[in-house]
Each structure stands twice: as structure tokens, then as C-alpha cells.
Amino acid sequence: IRVNTVCPTFVVTPMTKEFLKSKKFKREVLGNIPLGRLAELSDIATATVFLASDAALMNTGNSLLVDGGWNAK
């Protein structure tokens, strides 16, 4: 049994669009993401597919950060 997590930054979704309408909030969020962009659903899906694939057979107990560098700051 393999157990991993995907840890995203802010992702553009219908639920986050209301928060991201605030220019101040969006500016603060983007200021914490070195890549300078919000995650898209495809970014999270790609990471999830990787962890579910044979390419990640030796990965277990890991957290895959999909945060544009937020935690690296």
C-alpha cells in the first residue's frame, strides 16, 4: 500500500474565484508564489496521475508540493 499526498497552493476553481476577485488578496497570494501564478486544476491532476502511475512505484509516505515554490521561500 502506498500513501502519498498532493499539497497544492491556491487553485483556480469555482470556489476560489470569489476570494480571488479581491485584488488585494490575489496580490498577497501571488506574492507568496515564486512562479507568480495560481495553480490550475490540470496542475493538480497531473501530480495525482503521476503518483498513481508506475513512474511513482517507489514513492510512499511523501507529500508532493504543487505550490509554485511557496514552501521553498
Biopython code that builds the backbone (N, CA, C, O; Angstrom):
import numpy as np
from Bio.PDB.StructureBuilder import StructureBuilder

atoms = [
    (1, "ILE", "N", (0.857, -1.177, 0.000)),
    (1, "ILE", "CA", (0.000, 0.000, 0.000)),
    (1, "ILE", "C", (0.895, 1.230, 0.000)),
    (1, "ILE", "O", (1.794, 1.362, 0.830)),
    (2, "ARG", "N", (0.635, 2.123, -0.942)),
    (2, "ARG", "CA", (1.368, 3.392, -0.993)),
    (2, "ARG", "C", (0.439, 4.512, -0.550)),
    (2, "ARG", "O", (-0.734, 4.548, -0.923)),
    (3, "VAL", "N", (0.970, 5.412, 0.239)),
    (3, "VAL", "CA", (0.186, 6.554, 0.714)),
    (3, "VAL", "C", (0.994, 7.818, 0.481)),
    (3, "VAL", "O", (2.067, 7.991, 1.059)),
    (4, "ASN", "N", (0.479, 8.699, -0.365)),
    (4, "ASN", "CA", (1.109, 9.976, -0.672)),
    (4, "ASN", "C", (0.051, 11.062, -0.639)),
    (4, "ASN", "O", (-1.147, 10.783, -0.683)),
    (5, "THR", "N", (0.498, 12.282, -0.563)),
    (5, "THR", "CA", (-0.435, 13.409, -0.606)),
    (5, "THR", "C", (0.019, 14.406, -1.664)),
    (5, "THR", "O", (1.203, 14.517, -1.982)),
    (6, "VAL", "N", (-0.957, 15.121, -2.195)),
    (6, "VAL", "CA", (-0.692, 16.238, -3.094)),
    (6, "VAL", "C", (-1.053, 17.493, -2.304)),
    (6, "VAL", "O", (-2.170, 17.627, -1.804)),
    (7, "CYS", "N", (-0.097, 18.403, -2.201)),
    (7, "CYS", "CA", (-0.276, 19.613, -1.395)),
    (7, "CYS", "C", (-0.216, 20.841, -2.306)),
    (7, "CYS", "O", (0.865, 21.346, -2.607)),
    (8, "PRO", "N", (-1.375, 21.310, -2.739)),
    (8, "PRO", "CA", (-1.379, 22.429, -3.675)),
    (8, "PRO", "C", (-1.385, 23.792, -2.992)),
    (8, "PRO", "O", (-1.707, 23.927, -1.811)),
    (9, "THR", "N", (-1.017, 24.790, -3.779)),
    (9, "THR", "CA", (-1.208, 26.178, -3.402)),
    (9, "THR", "C", (-2.649, 26.541, -3.757)),
    (9, "THR", "O", (-3.478, 25.649, -3.937)),
    (10, "PHE", "N", (-2.951, 27.797, -3.859)),
    (10, "PHE", "CA", (-4.284, 28.207, -4.279)),
    (10, "PHE", "C", (-4.533, 27.741, -5.703)),
    (10, "PHE", "O", (-3.706, 27.947, -6.591)),
    (11, "VAL", "N", (-5.675, 27.115, -5.909)),
    (11, "VAL", "CA", (-6.047, 26.570, -7.215)),
    (11, "VAL", "C", (-7.262, 27.348, -7.716)),
    (11, "VAL", "O", (-8.198, 27.615, -6.963)),
    (12, "VAL", "N", (-7.233, 27.703, -8.986)),
    (12, "VAL", "CA", (-8.365, 28.407, -9.582)),
    (12, "VAL", "C", (-9.510, 27.410, -9.753)),
    (12, "VAL", "O", (-9.438, 26.495, -10.573)),
    (13, "THR", "N", (-10.562, 27.604, -8.968)),
    (13, "THR", "CA", (-11.761, 26.768, -9.026)),
    (13, "THR", "C", (-12.968, 27.675, -8.833)),
    (13, "THR", "O", (-12.813, 28.838, -8.460)),
    (14, "PRO", "N", (-14.165, 27.161, -9.082)),
    (14, "PRO", "CA", (-15.351, 27.972, -8.802)),
    (14, "PRO", "C", (-15.408, 28.435, -7.341)),
    (14, "PRO", "O", (-15.917, 29.518, -7.056)),
    (15, "MET", "N", (-14.891, 27.626, -6.422)),
    (15, "MET", "CA", (-14.938, 28.002, -5.002)),
    (15, "MET", "C", (-13.948, 29.115, -4.665)),
    (15, "MET", "O", (-14.229, 29.922, -3.778)),
    (16, "THR", "N", (-12.809, 29.187, -5.336)),
    (16, "THR", "CA", (-11.814, 30.204, -5.007)),
    (16, "THR", "C", (-12.000, 31.499, -5.802)),
    (16, "THR", "O", (-11.430, 32.530, -5.445)),
    (17, "LYS", "N", (-12.786, 31.451, -6.864)),
    (17, "LYS", "CA", (-12.950, 32.643, -7.704)),
    (17, "LYS", "C", (-13.457, 33.846, -6.917)),
    (17, "LYS", "O", (-13.036, 34.973, -7.179)),
    (18, "GLU", "N", (-14.352, 33.626, -5.962)),
    (18, "GLU", "CA", (-14.867, 34.741, -5.156)),
    (18, "GLU", "C", (-13.751, 35.406, -4.361)),
    (18, "GLU", "O", (-13.668, 36.634, -4.314)),
    (19, "PHE", "N", (-12.900, 34.608, -3.740)),
    (19, "PHE", "CA", (-11.779, 35.158, -2.968)),
    (19, "PHE", "C", (-10.804, 35.898, -3.876)),
    (19, "PHE", "O", (-10.279, 36.955, -3.524)),
    (20, "LEU", "N", (-10.577, 35.327, -5.037)),
    (20, "LEU", "CA", (-9.580, 35.892, -5.947)),
    (20, "LEU", "C", (-10.073, 37.134, -6.675)),
    (20, "LEU", "O", (-9.301, 37.786, -7.379)),
    (21, "LYS", "N", (-11.343, 37.467, -6.516)),
    (21, "LYS", "CA", (-11.852, 38.720, -7.082)),
    (21, "LYS", "C", (-11.256, 39.927, -6.361)),
    (21, "LYS", "O", (-11.156, 41.016, -6.926)),
    (22, "SER", "N", (-10.862, 39.716, -5.101)),
    (22, "SER", "CA", (-10.231, 40.777, -4.327)),
    (22, "SER", "C", (-8.805, 40.977, -4.841)),
    (22, "SER", "O", (-7.971, 40.079, -4.727)),
    (23, "LYS", "N", (-8.528, 42.144, -5.400)),
    (23, "LYS", "CA", (-7.190, 42.411, -5.940)),
    (23, "LYS", "C", (-6.132, 42.341, -4.854)),
    (23, "LYS", "O", (-5.021, 41.869, -5.091)),
    (24, "LYS", "N", (-6.478, 42.814, -3.660)),
    (24, "LYS", "CA", (-5.518, 42.789, -2.555)),
    (24, "LYS", "C", (-5.182, 41.353, -2.167)),
    (24, "LYS", "O", (-4.011, 41.008, -2.006)),
    (25, "PHE", "N", (-6.198, 40.526, -2.017)),
    (25, "PHE", "CA", (-5.985, 39.128, -1.646)),
    (25, "PHE", "C", (-5.165, 38.406, -2.713)),
    (25, "PHE", "O", (-4.210, 37.696, -2.399)),
    (26, "LYS", "N", (-5.544, 38.592, -3.966)),
    (26, "LYS", "CA", (-4.840, 37.928, -5.065)),
    (26, "LYS", "C", (-3.384, 38.373, -5.130)),
    (26, "LYS", "O", (-2.498, 37.553, -5.375)),
    (27, "ARG", "N", (-3.126, 39.658, -4.914)),
    (27, "ARG", "CA", (-1.765, 40.190, -4.933)),
    (27, "ARG", "C", (-0.935, 39.555, -3.804)),
    (27, "ARG", "O", (0.222, 39.189, -4.010)),
    (28, "GLU", "N", (-1.536, 39.428, -2.612)),
    (28, "GLU", "CA", (-0.831, 38.819, -1.482)),
    (28, "GLU", "C", (-0.515, 37.353, -1.752)),
    (28, "GLU", "O", (0.583, 36.883, -1.455)),
    (29, "VAL", "N", (-1.478, 36.636, -2.314)),
    (29, "VAL", "CA", (-1.263, 35.225, -2.628)),
    (29, "VAL", "C", (-0.149, 35.081, -3.660)),
    (29, "VAL", "O", (0.789, 34.309, -3.464)),
    (30, "LEU", "N", (-0.254, 35.820, -4.753)),
    (30, "LEU", "CA", (0.756, 35.724, -5.806)),
    (30, "LEU", "C", (2.134, 36.166, -5.313)),
    (30, "LEU", "O", (3.155, 35.706, -5.824)),
    (31, "GLY", "N", (2.163, 37.055, -4.324)),
    (31, "GLY", "CA", (3.427, 37.490, -3.736)),
    (31, "GLY", "C", (4.144, 36.372, -2.985)),
    (31, "GLY", "O", (5.346, 36.456, -2.732)),
    (32, "ASN", "N", (3.397, 35.321, -2.628)),
    (32, "ASN", "CA", (3.979, 34.172, -1.925)),
    (32, "ASN", "C", (4.290, 32.998, -2.840)),
    (32, "ASN", "O", (4.789, 31.970, -2.383)),
    (33, "ILE", "N", (4.002, 33.142, -4.120)),
    (33, "ILE", "CA", (4.245, 32.062, -5.078)),
    (33, "ILE", "C", (5.343, 32.515, -6.033)),
    (33, "ILE", "O", (5.075, 33.293, -6.949)),
    (34, "PRO", "N", (6.575, 32.044, -5.839)),
    (34, "PRO", "CA", (7.685, 32.479, -6.682)),
    (34, "PRO", "C", (7.455, 32.316, -8.188)),
    (34, "PRO", "O", (7.967, 33.114, -8.972)),
    (35, "LEU", "N", (6.696, 31.301, -8.605)),
    (35, "LEU", "CA", (6.428, 31.151, -10.029)),
    (35, "LEU", "C", (5.446, 32.204, -10.545)),
    (35, "LEU", "O", (5.289, 32.377, -11.754)),
    (36, "GLY", "N", (4.789, 32.903, -9.622)),
    (36, "GLY", "CA", (3.951, 34.044, -9.997)),
    (36, "GLY", "C", (2.620, 33.717, -10.642)),
    (36, "GLY", "O", (2.053, 34.544, -11.356)),
    (37, "ARG", "N", (2.114, 32.512, -10.394)),
    (37, "ARG", "CA", (0.797, 32.182, -10.932)),
    (37, "ARG", "C", (0.080, 31.227, -9.999)),
    (37, "ARG", "O", (0.697, 30.525, -9.197)),
    (38, "LEU", "N", (-1.237, 31.218, -10.122)),
    (38, "LEU", "CA", (-2.053, 30.302, -9.347)),
    (38, "LEU", "C", (-2.061, 28.947, -10.036)),
    (38, "LEU", "O", (-1.838, 28.855, -11.243)),
    (39, "ALA", "N", (-2.316, 27.912, -9.277)),
    (39, "ALA", "CA", (-2.402, 26.575, -9.860)),
    (39, "ALA", "C", (-3.735, 26.415, -10.591)),
    (39, "ALA", "O", (-4.753, 26.994, -10.213)),
    (40, "GLU", "N", (-3.689, 25.626, -11.628)),
    (40, "GLU", "CA", (-4.887, 25.250, -12.379)),
    (40, "GLU", "C", (-5.221, 23.802, -12.011)),
    (40, "GLU", "O", (-4.369, 23.070, -11.506)),
    (41, "LEU", "N", (-6.453, 23.403, -12.266)),
    (41, "LEU", "CA", (-6.848, 22.029, -11.966)),
    (41, "LEU", "C", (-5.941, 21.020, -12.665)),
    (41, "LEU", "O", (-5.661, 19.951, -12.122)),
    (42, "SER", "N", (-5.486, 21.355, -13.857)),
    (42, "SER", "CA", (-4.609, 20.428, -14.590)),
    (42, "SER", "C", (-3.278, 20.225, -13.866)),
    (42, "SER", "O", (-2.685, 19.150, -13.968)),
    (43, "ASP", "N", (-2.801, 21.225, -13.142)),
    (43, "ASP", "CA", (-1.558, 21.068, -12.374)),
    (43, "ASP", "C", (-1.734, 20.010, -11.285)),
    (43, "ASP", "O", (-0.840, 19.196, -11.053)),
    (44, "ILE", "N", (-2.872, 20.028, -10.628)),
    (44, "ILE", "CA", (-3.140, 19.074, -9.552)),
    (44, "ILE", "C", (-3.399, 17.688, -10.135)),
    (44, "ILE", "O", (-2.934, 16.682, -9.597)),
    (45, "ALA", "N", (-4.146, 17.645, -11.242)),
    (45, "ALA", "CA", (-4.447, 16.363, -11.890)),
    (45, "ALA", "C", (-3.169, 15.676, -12.355)),
    (45, "ALA", "O", (-3.016, 14.466, -12.188)),
    (46, "THR", "N", (-2.259, 16.437, -12.932)),
    (46, "THR", "CA", (-1.004, 15.866, -13.414)),
    (46, "THR", "C", (-0.200, 15.253, -12.271)),
    (46, "THR", "O", (0.352, 14.162, -12.409)),
    (47, "ALA", "N", (-0.137, 15.947, -11.158)),
    (47, "ALA", "CA", (0.591, 15.427, -9.993)),
    (47, "ALA", "C", (-0.073, 14.158, -9.461)),
    (47, "ALA", "O", (0.610, 13.209, -9.073)),
    (48, "THR", "N", (-1.386, 14.146, -9.446)),
    (48, "THR", "CA", (-2.131, 12.982, -8.957)),
    (48, "THR", "C", (-1.932, 11.781, -9.877)),
    (48, "THR", "O", (-1.734, 10.660, -9.410)),
    (49, "VAL", "N", (-1.984, 12.022, -11.177)),
    (49, "VAL", "CA", (-1.763, 10.933, -12.140)),
    (49, "VAL", "C", (-0.349, 10.376, -11.983)),
    (49, "VAL", "O", (-0.149, 9.162, -12.029)),
    (50, "PHE", "N", (0.619, 11.252, -11.799)),
    (50, "PHE", "CA", (1.994, 10.784, -11.572)),
    (50, "PHE", "C", (2.059, 9.851, -10.371)),
    (50, "PHE", "O", (2.617, 8.757, -10.464)),
    (51, "LEU", "N", (1.490, 10.276, -9.240)),
    (51, "LEU", "CA", (1.566, 9.459, -8.026)),
    (51, "LEU", "C", (0.819, 8.137, -8.173)),
    (51, "LEU", "O", (1.163, 7.159, -7.509)),
    (52, "ALA", "N", (-0.185, 8.095, -9.022)),
    (52, "ALA", "CA", (-0.949, 6.861, -9.234)),
    (52, "ALA", "C", (-0.322, 5.960, -10.295)),
    (52, "ALA", "O", (-0.774, 4.833, -10.498)),
    (53, "SER", "N", (0.709, 6.448, -10.966)),
    (53, "SER", "CA", (1.309, 5.695, -12.072)),
    (53, "SER", "C", (2.479, 4.839, -11.615)),
    (53, "SER", "O", (2.963, 4.954, -10.490)),
    (54, "ASP", "N", (2.918, 3.975, -12.529)),
    (54, "ASP", "CA", (4.102, 3.155, -12.262)),
    (54, "ASP", "C", (5.363, 3.994, -12.133)),
    (54, "ASP", "O", (6.357, 3.525, -11.578)),
    (55, "ALA", "N", (5.345, 5.211, -12.628)),
    (55, "ALA", "CA", (6.514, 6.097, -12.506)),
    (55, "ALA", "C", (6.793, 6.450, -11.049)),
    (55, "ALA", "O", (7.892, 6.893, -10.716)),
    (56, "ALA", "N", (5.808, 6.257, -10.183)),
    (56, "ALA", "CA", (5.970, 6.608, -8.772)),
    (56, "ALA", "C", (5.936, 5.377, -7.864)),
    (56, "ALA", "O", (5.578, 5.480, -6.690)),
    (57, "LEU", "N", (6.306, 4.227, -8.400)),
    (57, "LEU", "CA", (6.226, 2.990, -7.616)),
    (57, "LEU", "C", (7.052, 3.022, -6.330)),
    (57, "LEU", "O", (6.698, 2.356, -5.357)),
    (58, "MET", "N", (8.131, 3.772, -6.312)),
    (58, "MET", "CA", (8.982, 3.834, -5.118)),
    (58, "MET", "C", (8.655, 5.037, -4.232)),
    (58, "MET", "O", (9.408, 5.354, -3.312)),
    (59, "ASN", "N", (7.552, 5.695, -4.502)),
    (59, "ASN", "CA", (7.135, 6.832, -3.676)),
    (59, "ASN", "C", (6.044, 6.394, -2.715)),
    (59, "ASN", "O", (4.980, 5.937, -3.134)),
    (60, "THR", "N", (6.311, 6.533, -1.442)),
    (60, "THR", "CA", (5.296, 6.311, -0.429)),
    (60, "THR", "C", (5.648, 7.147, 0.792)),
    (60, "THR", "O", (6.820, 7.344, 1.114)),
    (61, "GLY", "N", (4.634, 7.622, 1.450)),
    (61, "GLY", "CA", (4.854, 8.453, 2.624)),
    (61, "GLY", "C", (5.355, 9.835, 2.275)),
    (61, "GLY", "O", (5.972, 10.503, 3.105)),
    (62, "ASN", "N", (5.098, 10.272, 1.055)),
    (62, "ASN", "CA", (5.595, 11.571, 0.590)),
    (62, "ASN", "C", (4.468, 12.569, 0.397)),
    (62, "ASN", "O", (3.311, 12.206, 0.186)),
    (63, "SER", "N", (4.839, 13.818, 0.474)),
    (63, "SER", "CA", (3.935, 14.909, 0.135)),
    (63, "SER", "C", (4.508, 15.596, -1.094)),
    (63, "SER", "O", (5.629, 16.102, -1.066)),
    (64, "LEU", "N", (3.737, 15.611, -2.168)),
    (64, "LEU", "CA", (4.164, 16.253, -3.405)),
    (64, "LEU", "C", (3.638, 17.679, -3.397)),
    (64, "LEU", "O", (2.438, 17.912, -3.537)),
    (65, "LEU", "N", (4.547, 18.624, -3.234)),
    (65, "LEU", "CA", (4.163, 20.033, -3.187)),
    (65, "LEU", "C", (3.919, 20.538, -4.610)),
    (65, "LEU", "O", (4.791, 20.450, -5.474)),
    (66, "VAL", "N", (2.736, 21.060, -4.828)),
    (66, "VAL", "CA", (2.370, 21.662, -6.102)),
    (66, "VAL", "C", (1.999, 23.102, -5.750)),
    (66, "VAL", "O", (0.840, 23.509, -5.836)),
    (67, "ASP", "N", (3.020, 23.855, -5.353)),
    (67, "ASP", "CA", (2.767, 25.174, -4.766)),
    (67, "ASP", "C", (3.529, 26.305, -5.421)),
    (67, "ASP", "O", (3.573, 27.414, -4.887)),
    (68, "GLY", "N", (4.124, 26.046, -6.559)),
    (68, "GLY", "CA", (4.832, 27.106, -7.265)),
    (68, "GLY", "C", (6.030, 27.666, -6.515)),
    (68, "GLY", "O", (6.518, 28.749, -6.838)),
    (69, "GLY", "N", (6.504, 26.931, -5.514)),
    (69, "GLY", "CA", (7.664, 27.376, -4.748)),
    (69, "GLY", "C", (7.340, 28.055, -3.429)),
    (69, "GLY", "O", (8.244, 28.535, -2.743)),
    (70, "TRP", "N", (6.058, 28.104, -3.061)),
    (70, "TRP", "CA", (5.655, 28.784, -1.818)),
    (70, "TRP", "C", (6.469, 28.285, -0.627)),
    (70, "TRP", "O", (6.994, 29.093, 0.139)),
    (71, "ASN", "N", (6.583, 26.968, -0.461)),
    (71, "ASN", "CA", (7.316, 26.405, 0.696)),
    (71, "ASN", "C", (8.816, 26.551, 0.580)),
    (71, "ASN", "O", (9.524, 26.402, 1.576)),
    (72, "ALA", "N", (9.314, 26.836, -0.591)),
    (72, "ALA", "CA", (10.762, 26.990, -0.775)),
    (72, "ALA", "C", (11.238, 28.374, -0.360)),
    (72, "ALA", "O", (12.439, 28.605, -0.222)),
    (73, "LYS", "N", (10.312, 29.285, -0.162)),
    (73, "LYS", "CA", (10.678, 30.662, 0.199)),
    (73, "LYS", "C", (11.351, 30.710, 1.560)),
    (73, "LYS", "O", (11.726, 31.786, 2.026)),
]
sb = StructureBuilder()
sb.init_structure("model")
sb.init_model(0)
sb.init_chain("A")
sb.init_seg("    ")
for serial, (resi, resn, name, xyz) in enumerate(atoms, 1):
    if name == "N":
        sb.init_residue(resn, " ", resi, " ")
    sb.init_atom(name, np.array(xyz, "f"), 0.0, 1.0, " ", f" {name:<3s}", serial, name[0])
structure = sb.get_structure()
